[in-house]
């Protein structure tokens, strides 16, 4: 649910969107209950994946995607809110996590409630309160830069953006890091972003050139009528050894908007997925 200060995305379906050769999708972890929801995702410098969970329970989870069959590790469970939403790294191995009483059941009309931000410091193995605000109803995510905490609300874009592509409603996107494999073959003038398309159940690749030229989009994984990527909510690139060209995706599992799978409205439970982009 994030907006970028550098990129603005329009909200109408793009006729120019192409369907590319589908990339293979690996299930890192599949939740058993079909009413579970992963809301956001971040990756530590050692490659450990962090996800926030809209509950209850409201939890911060960790996964080691290098393992063949990873188990979820519960790092933080909050008894003050129903769900955790945004997560952002403010300094090396120091993350900020938001939480509120917004769930998949009341997300269209969130209750007035205190919203919290916690600092999760892996360098000190400590979790500390960073902010509490009784007036905030709905924070969709956060970004931390140069000591400032930016709170991102529903349907708000920070700063003036340039529309680079028209696309269906997107939940989150990530820009490929330096050294990304397509830049090694096509040059660094073109940038690539990978967006979670929410109820479209797919991952959208966006290529754009800030200096001008044609911007292109292509669906690289998933399908609107498939539960392979069921209601993706967040995307992040791997940062550990061998993860540079791997995209990690958190999903709501179709619990917010069911997937129409062969005419049956289906929820499969939250997923953590890995897509190999090279």
N, C-alpha and C positions, 0 to 999 in steps of 0.2 A: 504494500500500500504506500510505497514511497514515491516521492517526486524528486527529481534531480534539479540542482541549481544550474546545471549545464545543459540539460536536455529536457525538452517538454514533449509529451506525447499526446496527440489528439485522440478523440474517443469515438471516431466513426470507423466502421470496418473498411479496410483498404482493399480495393479490388486488385491492386498490384501485388498483394502478398502471394508468394509462391510457396508451393509445397516441395521442399527439398528432399533428397534421399534421407530417409529416417535413420537417425543414429540409434545405436543400441542403448537401452536403458537398463541399468542394474538396480535392483532393489537392495539398498543398504539395510533398511529396517522397515518392516511393515507392522503397524499396530493391529492388534487383534480386534479391538472394539471399533465398530463403524461410526461412532460418534466422537472420535478423537480428532484433534485439529492442531497441526503445527502451523504457527503464524509467521515466524521469521527465522533467519538462518545467518550464521557467521562462522568463520573458520579461523582457528588459532594459527599462529605461525608454525606450529609443529604438525599441522594437518588435522588436529582434532576438530570435529564439527560440533558446533553449538546450535541448539534450536530452542525457540520459545514455544510453550504450549498454552493454547487457550483451553482452560479447564471448565469446571474444576476437575482435578486439582491444577493449580497454576504452577508450572514447573519449568526450570531451565535444565535441559538435557544435554548430554555429551555422547558422541559416538566416534569410534575409531574405524573409519572406512577402510583402512588397510587390512583389517581382519576379514576373513572369509565370511563369517556370520557374526557381525557385531551385536553386542548387547547394549541396551540403553543404560546410561549412568545418570542418575538423578543428582544434579549438583545443588539445586536450590528448589525448595517447595515453599510457596508463600501461603500463609493463612490469613492475609490481610486483603487479598484480591482474588478474583475468580479466574483471571487469565493473565498471562504474560504476552507482550506484543513485540515491541521493537527491541533490537539489540545492535550496538555499535561499539567498535573498539576505539577508545579514546587515547590510549598509549599502549606501548608494547605489553600485551597480555593483561590489559585492564579494560574491561568491557562495562558498558552501561546498558541496563535492561529496564524497560518500562512495564508497568502492570496496571490493570484497572478491572472494574467489575463488568466488563464487556465480554460476552460469550457468543457462540454461534446462535444461541436462541434469542438474544436480545440485541444483536449487532445493528439491526435496522433502527432501533429506538433505544440507544444505550442509556442506562440509568445515570443520574447525577451522583457522582461518587468521588472519593479521593483517588487521585492518581499518583502512583509512586514511581520513583526511579531509584534503582539500586546500582551500586558500584560493585562489580565482581572482579576482584584483584587476584589473579592467579600467581603473581609474584609473591604475594603475602598469604595466599590461601585464605582470603578474607572476603566476606560479603557485607557491605555497609550501606545504610540508607544514604542516598545522594540528594533526594528531593521529594517533597510531598506537597500536593496542591489540591485543596478541597474544591476549587472552582472549575477544574478541568474535567470535561465529560469524556472526551475521546481522543487519545493519542494513538495514532496509527504506527508511529515509529520514531526513531531518533537518529540523529547524526551528530558526531562529536568531532570537532576540528579546532586545533590550536587553543584548547582549553574551554571552548564554548560548547554548550549543549543546545542543539537545535531540536525543538519539539515539532514533529510533523503531524498535522491534523488531517482529518478526512477532507478530500477535495480541495486541498490547498497546495499551491506550488510556491516554493521559495525562490524569489527572484524572477526576472524576466527571461523566458526561455525561447529558443527557436525551435519551431516544429520541424522535426526531421523525418517523421513518418506518421501516417494515419494508421491507427490500429484499433482493434477491438479493446474493450476495457482491460487494462493490465493491472496486476497486483504489485509487482516489484520487478526491478531489472538490475543487472550488474554489467559494468563495462569491463571488457577483457583486459587483463593486466599487460604490462610491457613483456615482450618476449613470447606473446601468444603465437600459436603456430601459423595462423593465417598471415600475420604481419611478417613472419620470416620468409614467406613466399611471395606476398603481394606488396610488401613495403609497409611503412609505418604511417603513411598519410591517411589510410582508411582505418577507422575504428570499428569495433564490433561490440554490440550489446546483446545480452540474452535476457528475454523477458518472460515472466510467468504470466500466462494469459487467463488465470482464474478459471471461470466456468467454461472456457474454451478448451481446457484440458490438454494444453500443449505448451511447447517452448518455442518462442519466436526469436529468430536471429535477425538483428538489425545491423546493417553495415552503413556507415555514414562517413562523410569527409567534411571536416569543418571548413576546408578551403573552398568547398563547392563540389559540384558533380552530382551524380545520381545516387540517391540513397535507396537501398534495397532491403526487402524483408523476405524471410522464408521460414516456414514452419519446419523445424529440424527434428522434432520428436513429439510424440503424442498425437491425439486426434479427439475431436469434440465428442465422439460417440464411444470413446475408449476409456477404460479405467486404468490404463498403464500409467498415466500421469493425471491423477484425479484431483482437479481443482488446485493447481499449483499456486503457492502463496509467496514463495521467496526463492531467490537464486544467489549462489555465491561460488566463486572459483576456489579450488583447492590451493593450499599454500605450502603443503609439506612436500617431501621428496617424491617426485613422480606424479604430482597432482596438478601441475601447471595448466594442462589442457583438459582438466576434468571439471565439469560443472556439477554442483550439488544443488538439489532442488528439494524444498520442503512443500508438502501439500496438506490440504484440508480433508483429503480423502473423499470428497463429494458430500460431506456432511452439511455444508452450507447450501450448495446447489447440487442436487443429485445428478449423476451421469446417466444419460439415456442410452443404456447398453442393450442393444437389441430390443428396444421398446420397453425395457424395464428400468424404472427409476432406481438407481443403485448408489449406495455409499459403501466404500470399502475400508474406511479407516485411514488415518494419517499415514503418509509415506515419507521416507527419506530416500532419495534416489540419486544415482550417479550417472552422468552422461559423459562418455569419452568423446571429446571434440576433435581428436587427431587420429 
